[in-house]
Amino acid sequence: MSFAALVRQLRKILGDDGVLHRREDLLLYEYDAGFSRGLPGAVLFPRTTAQVVEIMKLANQAGVSVVPRGAGTGLSGGAISRDAGLILAFSRMNCILEIDLASQRAVVQPGVVNLELTRAVEREGYYFAPDPSSQKACTIGGNVAENSGGPHTLAYGVTVNHVTGLEVVLPDARVLHLGGKAAHAAGYDLTGFFVGSEGTLGIATVITVKLTRLPESAATLLGIYNTIDDAANTVVAITAAGITPAALEMLDGWTLRVVEEAAHAGYPLDSGAVLLIEVEGLREAVEEQAAAIERVCLQQKAREVRRARSAAERELLWKGRKNAFASLGRLSSSYYTQDGVVPRTKIPQTLRFVDEVGKKYGLRIGNIFHAGDGNLHPCILFDVRDKQQTARTLAAGRDILEYCISLGGTLTGEHGIGMEKSNFMPMLFSEENMEVMQALRQAFNPRGLLNPMKLLPTTRGCRELRTPLMPRVVA
């Protein structure tokens, strides 16, 4: 079947307004929020699981790849087509199908925006706990694909801890129903297996998630430091004191000044770093934990600890953190955000290494990250139109990730491997581990039609996998 014939068949399933295939319409879908680009052959907008099934039948007949896509806020190129295949966009499968407060569950389609689910239940005293910084735009289907986290991951865990059931369309068009509303399912945990598989095993078309009760009380503190080392040492000291905040975020001094100029969040312009710390729970426990955290901060050379006195002040402090990456966009035409993880005890030395990498390659690197999890987001500012600068940026990113692995860390905390880090996987996993992962993917996706050239290396032999393949960059 030719591609043109395939498009005609797809229009019969989705209608004329359900298929984009003109180049000018496709340009919006050639990138996500990451580094790389790839122009799809067509973009499809299904409304039902039955339409997804029919699409997969046709894709199999035509031998054309399919890439599931949420809002395109990912940072690893996971929602980009690398071979001009089909993009399956879920913006029209955006219904909350059921809210079951008695069971503390919601059943949603993959295109539901993360924050919209919380807004739908917050008046009843509930919320959806995974809260990526992009939660105003990102979708729950995308969160499932990438196993997304967020500032409150430290206390509540990542997306996999909040998904109890999935309806999945396999690459061969079969439909699986995994888990449900119950807390535990018998047999292999295929629900957990699919979460974080980056759309390489199946397409989630219905998702059952946990709803969490809003806490009785919350306190938000801003620890202000003269040096980034003191702030980093505080992260270790807080957890060593037996305190687990709901969120523990850090911004370095250069970054917070950029953020403050854009967001006016109230961050001190003359500080070396700040920690944004939040505790939640019963009122008495929150007061005790907030007081204990303030003591630890001061013991670790915080020059001041401020506490939000109202919901408005709390929201303002979070506004700065949530808009940090957008604020950096005011300074640079491009930036490359890394997503490495280290043990939290290694944060101080890792931040020093990141600073050395910036000097080595002559690049400005800002640090905004989930300090409590050790999930770093070094943000490398560069100009993608400058090939030499782009090459230095890629090299800097690789150096940082290699260092994270050398400390016992990993390649991603919440943004996935995608196409940008797939060839780094052998740095982390043995040849035997890579072979098992490849076998698992082939069991579900034997023809490789679903999101090809993502997550696992693109070369065949595991020994060859150590040769890096740089992501495609379009200036």
N, C-alpha and C positions, 0 to 999 in steps of 0.2 A: 504494500500500500504506500503510495507517495504521501509526502507530508501534506500536500494540498488536499488530497482525498481524505486524509485523516481529519483535517480541519473541517471539511464539509460534514463528515460524520459526527464530529463533536458538536457542531452547531445544531444538528438534529436533536441531540441530547440536551443541550444547555440553552438553546436559542441564540439568536444573533448577538444579543447583548451579554451572553455568557462566555464569549470567546474573543480574545484580542490576538491579532496576528500581524498587524501592520507595524513596521519598524518603529514609527514614531510613538506608538502606544506601548511598545515593549520596553522602551528605554528606562521607564520608571522601575522596571523589575530586573534590571541587570545588576543591581547591587543591593546590599543590605547596609547595616551601620558599620561594617568592617572595612577591610582593606581592598578586597578584590572585586572584579566585575566579570560578568558573563551574560551575554544576551540570549534570552530564551527564544525558542521557535514560536511559542504561543503561550498565552496565559488564560487559564480556565477558572470560572467562578461557579462551582457547584453549590446547590442549595440543600441537597439531601445525600444521605448515605447511598441510596440507590443510584444516584448520578455518579458518585465516586466509583462505585462498582462497575458501571458501564464504561467509564473513562479508562479504568484499569484493563478491562477486556480489550478495548480498542488499542491501548498502548502496547499490550502484549502482541496483538496481531501485527501491529506496525513495527514492533521492536524499538519503540521510542521511549526515552527515559521520562520519569515523572519526579518532580521535586515539590514536596509540600511546603507551603509558605504561610506564615501568620502575618504579622504586621511588618516584617522585614527589619526588626530592631536588633537582630542578632549581630554579634561581633566577630564571627568566625567564618563567614561565607557559607553557612550551612543552607541558606535558602536561595542560593544562586544556581542556575543551570550551567554546568561546565561544558555541555555538549549540544547546546541549542535545542534542548528538549522541551517538555511541557512543564510549566509552573502551575501548581494546583493552589490557587489563592483562596483562603477561607473567609474572606471578609463578608460573604453572604450567608455563611453558616455561623451566625452570631447570636443564637437564641439561648436564653436560660430555660431549659426544658422543664426543670422541676426544682423547687426548693423544699426540702424536707427537714424542717427545724427539729422535729422530734428525734430524727436520726442524726442530726447535725451533718447533713449532706446536701449537696447541690449537684444536679445533672445538667451539663452544659454542652453546647456544640464548640468545636475548637476555635471558632473565630470570636468568642466572647472576650472582650478586653478585660484584663486582670482587674483593674480598679472598678469596673462596672459591676462585677460580681459583689465586691465589698459594698458598694453603694446600694445594691439591691437588698442587702440583708442587715445593714448596720443599724437601721431603726429598730430591728428586732433584737439587737444586742450581739450580733455576730459579725465576723469578717473572714476573708480568705487570707490566710497568713503569709504565703509567699509574696514578697513585695519587691520585685526588681526595680531599679531606679527608673526604668522605662514603663512602670506599671500603668501610666495614663494611656499608653499606646499599645504595649505588647499584649499578645493574646495568650489565653490559657493553653491553646494547642501548641503554640511556640514554647511556652514554659515547659510543657510536657516533653517536647522534643529535645530541649536543651537541658532539662532538669535544672531549671533556673533557680537562683537564690535571691538574695537581697539583703538589706541591712538587718532584718530580723531573723536571718538564718541561724544566727548564733544560738538563739533559744528555741526556735521552732523547726529548724531543719529546712532542707530544700524541697522542691516540688514533689519528689518521690515520696516524701513523708506525708503528703496531703492528697494523694491520689489513691482511691480504693477500687476503681473500676474503669475499664476502657472498652469501647467498641472499636475494633481495628479492621481496616480493609487491607488484606495482604496483597503483595504484588501480583499474585495470580487471581485476584478478584474475590477470593473467599473472604467471608466476614467472621471474625472471632469476637466472642464476648468474654471478657476477662474480668474476674472479680465482680464487684458490685458495691452495695452499700455496707456490707459487713466489714468489720475491721480486719478480718483475716480470711484468706481463701485456702482451700486444700490444694495439695499438689505443688508443682513448681510455681514460683511467684512470677508468672509471666507478666502481670501488670507492672511490677517493679522492673522487670527486664526491658520492657518496651520504653519506660520513662528514661529519657536520656539517650535513646538510641538514634537520635538526630534524623529521624525519618528514613532510616536505612533498612528497617525491618517491616514496617507497616505504617498505615495512615490512620491516626486516631480521628474518629468521626463523632464519637460521643464520649464524654469524660465525666466520671463521678469523683467529686472532691469532698474533702472534709471542710466543714465550717467550724471556725474557732470562736469561742465566746470572747467578746471584748473584755479587757481587764477592768476590774473595779477602779483601779487607779494607775497612773503612770507618772513618772518623773523623768525629765530630760535635762541633762547636765552638759555643760560645755567646759572641758578642762583646757586651760590655756597654758602653753609652754614656751620657753625661750628657745629650746632646741628640740629637734625631731627625735633625738636619742632619748630624751627624758619622756617624751610622749610614748615612744615605742616600749620603753621599759615599764611604763605604767600598765600597758596592755597585759604584759606578763604578770605584773604584780597583782592586778585585779583578779585574774583567774587563779593565781596561786593563793589568794586569800579566800578562795572558795565561793566567790561571787560569780554568777552567770548573768550578765545583763541581757536584756532582750536585744539590744543593738550596741555595737561598739565600733565606731567608724573613725577614721583618721584622715585629715587633710594636712599636707605639708604647708609651710609658710608661704611659699611662692604661689601655690595653687589657691590657698584660701584668699589671698589678696585679689587674685583674678576673679574668684567667685564673688567676693564681696562687692567688687566694682559693678558686677552685673546683677547680683541678686539682692544686695543690701540686706543680708541676713543677720547682721550684727556681729560678724566675726572680727576679732581685733587685728588691725592691719599690721601691727608691729610685732606679732608673735611668730615663733619659729614653727609651730604646729598646734593644731587643736584636736582634741578627742571629743566626739559627739557620742554621749553615752545615754542609754535609756533603760530604765527598769520598769517592770510592769507586774501587777498582781494585786493581792489584797492590800488595802491602804496601809495597814501597820507594817507589813513586810516591805512595801515600797519605801516607806520612810526610813526603815532600818537600813535597807540596802543603799539608798541614796546617801545617807550619812556615812556609811562605811566606805563607799566609793570616793566620796569627797576626801576622807582621811587618807586613803591610799594615794590619790592624786597629789595631795599636798606633800605626802612623804616622798613621792617620786619627783619632787621639784616643780610641780605645777605652780605657777605664780598666782593663779586665781582659778576658782571653780565657780562658774555661774549656773544658776538653776532657773529654768523657764518658770515664770510666775503665773502664766495663764496658757490656755490652749492656743491663743494667738501667738504668743512668744514661742511656744513649742513648734508650732507650724512654721514659723519664720526660720527657726534654726534648721528644720528639716528641708525647707525650701532651698537653702544654700546647698545642702548635700545632694538633693535630688536633681538640682540644675547645674551641678558642677561641670559635667562634661559639655553641656551646651555652652557654659560660660567660656570654656577653653576654646570653643569654636570661634570666639570673637578675636582670638589672637593668631590663629593659624588656618590656612586653607584646608589642611588635612591633619588628622592625628591618628595614631595607631595605638589602640588600647590593648595592653596585655592582660592576661587573666591567670597568672601563675599563683600557685599556693605553696606556702612553706609552713612548717610547724611554727606556732605563734612565738615560741621562744627564740626563733631565728629571725624575727622581724627586724630588730635593730641592725644586724649585720647585712641583711638583705637590702635594706634601704641605703646603707652606705655603698653597697655594690652597685645599686641602680644609679646612684650619683656618679660613681666612677665610670659607669658605662656611658652616661650622658657626656662626660668630659672626653672620654676616649673617642667618641664619634662626633663630637661637636654638636650635640642635639640637646634641646631643652626637654626635660622629662618631669612631668608633674605627678604627684602621688595622691590619689584619692582611693580609699579602699576599706574593705571590711576587715578591720584589724583583728577583731575577736576571732575570726575564722582563719586568720593568716592568708586571706584571699587578696592578693595584691592586684592593683590595676595601674601599673605604671603607664602613663599616657605620654607617648612620644610625639612631639609636635614637629611637623615637617611640611615640605611643599611637594606634593605628588608630581608636579610638573618638572621637578628637578630629579633626573635619573640617578645622579650620584647620591643626592640626599636620600632618595627613596631606598637605594641599596644600603646606605648606612643605617637607615631606620630598620630595615629587615634584619640586618646583622645585629643591631642592638637588641631587638626583640628576641632573637635567638639566644644571644648571650644571657639575657635575663632568665629565659625559661630553662636553659641548661643549668644555670646557677640554682634555680628553684629545685630542680631535680636532684642536683648534687647534695642538697641539704635534706633530702628525704621528702621533698614536696612533689607536686604534680603539675600537669600542663593546663588544667582548667579548674575553676571553682564553680562556674555557673554559666559560661558562655559557649561551652562545647568545643569540639575539635574542628569540626567543619572541614573546609578545604585548606584553611590557612595553616593548620598545625597537623594535618594528617600524616605528613612525612616526618614529623618529629616523634611520632608514637614509638618507633624503635629506640629512641633515647630513653624511654620510660619502661618499656616492656621487653621481655626476652623473646627470642625467636619462637619458643614453644607457646608463649602466651599469645603472640600475634597469630600463630596458626590456629589456635582454638577460637579466637575472636573471628577470624576469617571463616572458619567452618560454621560458626553460629550464624553469621550473616548469610552464608550460602544456603543454610537450611531454610531460611525464610525468604530469601531474595536471590534465588539461584542464578537468574539471568542478569542480575545487577541493574535492573531497570529502575529501581527505586533509589533516588538520590545517590547516583553513582559518584565515585571519586571523592567521597566524603568520609570522615572519621578514620578510616583505615588507609594505609599508604597506597599510592596509585601504582607502584611498581610491583612485579609479580613475586620475585624471589625475596625471602626475608633478608638475605645478605645484601641484596640490592637496595633494600628499603633505607639503608643508611645514607644513600645519596639524596640530599635534599632537593625538593622540587619547589621552587619559589612560586608564590601565587602570581597569577596574571594581574598586571596592573595597567590600567588605561589612564593616561594623563588627561 
